[in-house]
Amino acid sequence: MNRFLATLTVAALLCASIPSLYAAPPEVKMYRLDCGHMRLGDKALFSDAGLYKGEQQDIVMSCYLIRHGKDWILWDTGLPKKYLKGPLTEASFTSKLDRTIVDQLRDLKLGAKDIKYVIVSHAHFDHAGQLNDFPNATLIIQRAELEAIGNTKVALEHHIQGDLFTSHISGRTLKRVRLVDGDVDLFGDGTLKTIHIPGHTPGSMALLINFKNAGPYILSGDQWHFTENRQRNQVPAYNYSHDDTLKSSKKLEDLVSQTHATLVIQHEPTDNAKLPKPPAYLD
């Protein structure tokens, strides 16, 4: 067993368990939040086959606020707050954050303490950037991603940032964390299901949401970064595993076909523009 995980306290794991509270599926609503935008100055980074040389592309950072019955859930937390000072250029990325998640929650008469769960698709800076603003929420993360956070070599090589998780991971102690392994029906009612898609990082995951009216939707994490990337089934050059990425692409494509779900590529401006803006929501 990984030493990092072996030293975690049993109490931390037990207190983070989530019982099934509902006899029937509760109402599920989803709001798309604006969690930043980025200009890819070197799009070639998103193909280890050598495509996109000399090309640029604009992408968005998206977070999703989900109401499950009486509970509020965040899927991903966008860029860190330092990008409010932007646009900031780092390597070939130019990034800007216009508003924090907490600021956007105020528009819905909510605060950070109203968020019961935060689910992080993976531990990159543009998906976990504002997690520390929600210290009272339970963090839901794949066990494989937690192992990667605790592995210094893997973390450095694949841009996994443990410092974004200090509100919940302190040394070898977990605070308000629920670890999931693979594909998990989070509440036992069929409404929200994690889909493990290793490759981009070891514990990357997508989220399948079953809405009463809109039908099934899949939030893709970072399986793909833009539509053309999906169409040509490209693997970013900085991914953890080329082969696992391709296997996960097939897994997610098969799931879309089986469920007839609407796929949302989280960084694709076109996909996110189709979602209602708060205070409107998908249900």
C-alpha positions in Angstrom: 0.0 0.0 0.0 1.2 3.5 -0.8 2.9 4.9 2.4 1.1 8.2 2.0 -2.3 6.5 2.2 -1.3 4.0 4.8 -0.7 6.7 7.4 -4.0 8.5 6.9 -6.2 8.3 10.0 -9.2 5.9 10.0 -11.3 8.6 11.7 -10.8 11.0 8.8 -12.0 8.4 6.3 -15.0 7.4 8.4 -16.2 11.0 9.1 -16.1 11.7 5.3 -18.4 8.8 4.3 -21.7 9.9 2.7 -24.7 7.8 3.5 -27.6 7.5 1.1 -30.1 9.9 2.5 -32.9 9.7 0.0 -35.5 7.0 -0.6 -36.1 8.3 -4.1 -34.0 10.4 -6.4 -34.1 14.1 -5.3 -34.4 17.1 -7.6 -31.1 17.9 -9.3 -30.2 21.3 -10.7 -27.0 22.6 -12.3 -25.6 26.1 -12.7 -22.5 26.8 -14.9 -20.1 29.2 -13.2 -17.4 31.3 -14.9 -14.1 30.2 -13.4 -11.6 31.8 -15.8 -10.4 31.9 -19.4 -7.2 31.2 -21.1 -5.4 31.8 -24.4 -3.4 28.7 -25.4 -0.3 30.3 -27.1 1.1 26.9 -28.1 -1.7 24.6 -28.9 0.9 21.9 -29.9 1.0 21.0 -26.2 -2.4 19.3 -26.7 -1.2 16.7 -29.2 1.7 14.3 -28.5 1.4 13.4 -32.2 2.7 16.8 -33.3 -0.5 18.5 -34.4 -1.4 22.1 -33.9 2.1 23.6 -34.4 1.9 27.4 -34.6 -1.8 27.5 -33.6 -3.5 29.3 -30.8 -6.9 28.8 -29.1 -9.1 30.4 -26.5 -10.6 28.1 -23.9 -12.7 28.6 -20.8 -12.4 27.4 -17.2 -15.8 26.1 -16.0 -17.1 25.2 -12.6 -20.5 23.7 -12.0 -22.8 24.3 -9.0 -25.1 21.4 -8.5 -28.1 21.2 -6.1 -28.9 17.6 -5.1 -32.0 17.8 -2.9 -31.1 20.2 -0.2 -27.3 19.8 -0.6 -25.1 22.1 -2.7 -22.1 20.6 -4.6 -19.3 22.1 -6.6 -17.7 20.2 -9.4 -14.2 21.7 -9.9 -13.1 25.1 -8.5 -11.3 26.9 -11.4 -8.3 29.1 -11.5 -6.7 30.3 -8.3 -7.5 33.8 -7.1 -4.1 35.2 -8.1 -5.4 35.4 -11.7 -7.8 38.1 -10.7 -4.8 40.4 -11.2 -4.4 39.1 -14.7 -4.2 38.5 -17.5 -1.0 36.6 -16.4 1.2 34.9 -18.9 3.0 31.7 -17.7 4.9 29.7 -20.3 2.5 29.7 -23.3 -0.7 30.2 -21.3 -2.3 33.6 -20.7 -5.0 33.3 -18.0 -7.5 35.6 -16.3 -10.1 35.1 -13.6 -12.9 37.7 -13.6 -14.8 36.7 -10.5 -14.3 34.2 -7.7 -16.7 31.3 -7.0 -17.6 32.8 -3.7 -18.5 36.1 -5.4 -20.7 34.3 -7.9 -22.4 32.3 -5.1 -23.6 35.6 -3.6 -25.7 36.2 -6.7 -27.6 33.1 -5.7 -27.8 34.2 -2.1 -25.3 31.5 -1.1 -22.0 31.5 0.7 -19.0 29.2 1.0 -20.5 27.5 4.1 -23.5 26.4 2.0 -21.4 24.1 -0.1 -21.5 20.6 1.4 -19.4 18.8 -1.1 -16.6 19.8 -3.6 -15.7 17.2 -6.2 -12.4 17.8 -8.0 -12.0 16.1 -11.4 -8.2 16.2 -11.0 -5.5 18.2 -9.3 -4.4 20.7 -11.9 -4.3 24.4 -11.1 -7.3 25.3 -13.3 -9.6 22.7 -11.7 -8.7 22.9 -8.0 -7.6 26.6 -7.8 -10.2 27.8 -5.3 -10.7 24.6 -3.2 -9.2 26.2 -0.1 -12.1 28.7 0.0 -14.4 25.8 1.0 -12.7 24.3 4.1 -16.1 23.2 5.6 -17.1 21.1 2.6 -16.3 17.5 2.1 -13.8 17.0 -0.7 -14.5 14.0 -3.0 -11.5 12.8 -5.0 -10.3 9.6 -6.6 -7.9 7.6 -4.4 -5.5 7.4 -7.4 -5.4 11.2 -7.5 -4.6 11.5 -3.8 -1.8 9.0 -4.3 -0.4 11.2 -7.1 -0.6 14.3 -4.9 1.5 12.4 -2.3 4.1 11.2 -4.9 6.6 14.0 -5.4 8.0 12.7 -8.7 4.6 12.2 -10.3 3.3 15.5 -9.0 6.2 17.5 -10.4 6.3 15.8 -13.7 2.6 16.1 -14.4 1.8 19.4 -12.8 -0.2 18.0 -9.9 -0.4 20.7 -7.2 -0.9 19.5 -3.7 -0.7 23.1 -2.3 -4.2 23.7 -3.7 -5.6 21.1 -1.2 -4.2 22.4 2.1 -7.8 23.0 3.5 -8.4 19.2 3.3 -5.0 17.5 3.0 -2.4 18.4 5.7 0.7 16.3 5.6 -0.6 12.8 5.8 -3.9 13.7 7.5 -7.2 14.1 5.7 -9.8 16.5 6.9 -13.3 16.1 5.5 -12.3 13.9 2.5 -14.2 11.1 0.8 -12.0 8.9 -1.4 -13.7 7.1 -4.3 -12.4 4.3 -6.3 -13.4 4.1 -10.0 -17.0 4.6 -11.1 -19.2 5.4 -8.1 -22.8 6.3 -7.7 -22.1 9.0 -5.1 -25.5 9.1 -3.3 -26.9 5.7 -4.3 -29.8 7.2 -6.2 -28.5 7.3 -9.8 -28.3 11.0 -10.0 -24.5 11.7 -9.8 -21.9 9.1 -10.8 -18.1 9.6 -11.0 -16.4 8.1 -14.0 -12.7 7.2 -13.6 -10.8 8.2 -16.7 -7.1 7.9 -15.9 -4.5 9.2 -18.4 -4.5 13.0 -18.1 -3.6 12.3 -14.5 -3.8 9.0 -12.6 -7.1 9.9 -10.9 -8.8 12.0 -13.5 -12.6 11.6 -13.5 -15.7 12.8 -15.3 -19.2 13.2 -13.8 -22.4 11.7 -15.2 -25.5 13.6 -14.0 -29.0 12.4 -14.6 -31.5 15.3 -14.8 -35.2 14.7 -14.7 -36.0 17.0 -17.6 -32.8 17.6 -19.5 -31.7 13.9 -19.4 -28.2 12.7 -18.8 -25.2 15.0 -19.1 -21.5 14.2 -18.8 -18.9 16.8 -17.5 -15.7 15.6 -19.2 -13.0 16.8 -16.8 -10.0 17.2 -19.0 -10.4 14.1 -21.2 -10.5 16.6 -24.1 -9.8 20.3 -24.1 -11.7 21.4 -27.2 -14.0 19.9 -29.8 -11.4 19.3 -32.5 -9.2 17.6 -29.9 -12.0 15.1 -29.3 -12.7 14.6 -33.0 -9.1 13.7 -33.7 -8.7 11.8 -30.4 -5.5 13.6 -29.4 -3.5 13.1 -26.3 -1.8 16.2 -24.6 1.9 15.9 -24.6 2.0 16.4 -20.8 -0.5 13.6 -19.9 0.4 11.0 -17.3 -0.2 8.1 -19.7 -0.8 8.1 -23.5 -2.3 4.6 -23.5 -4.5 5.1 -20.5 -5.8 8.4 -22.1 -6.8 6.6 -25.2 -8.6 3.8 -23.2 -10.4 6.5 -21.2 -11.4 8.3 -24.4 -13.0 5.1 -25.6 -14.7 4.5 -22.2 -16.2 8.0 -22.2 -17.3 7.8 -25.9 -19.0 4.4 -25.2 -20.8 5.9 -22.2 -22.0 8.8 -24.3 -23.4 6.3 -26.8 -25.0 4.0 -24.2 -26.6 6.8 -22.2 -27.3 9.2 -25.1 -25.8 11.8 -22.8 -25.0 15.4 -23.7 -21.2 15.7 -23.4 -19.8 19.0 -22.0 -16.1 19.5 -22.8 -15.4 21.7 -19.8 -12.8 23.9 -21.6 -14.8 24.3 -24.8 -16.5 27.7 -25.1 -19.2 26.5 -27.4 -20.3 23.7 -25.1 -20.5 25.9 -22.1 -22.3 28.7 -24.0 -25.2 26.3 -24.5 -25.7 26.0 -20.7 -28.0 28.5 -18.9 -26.4 31.3 -17.0 -27.2 31.9 -13.4 -29.8 32.4 -12.0 -31.1 30.1 -14.7 -30.2 26.4 -14.4 -30.4 23.0 -16.0 -32.8 20.4 -14.4 
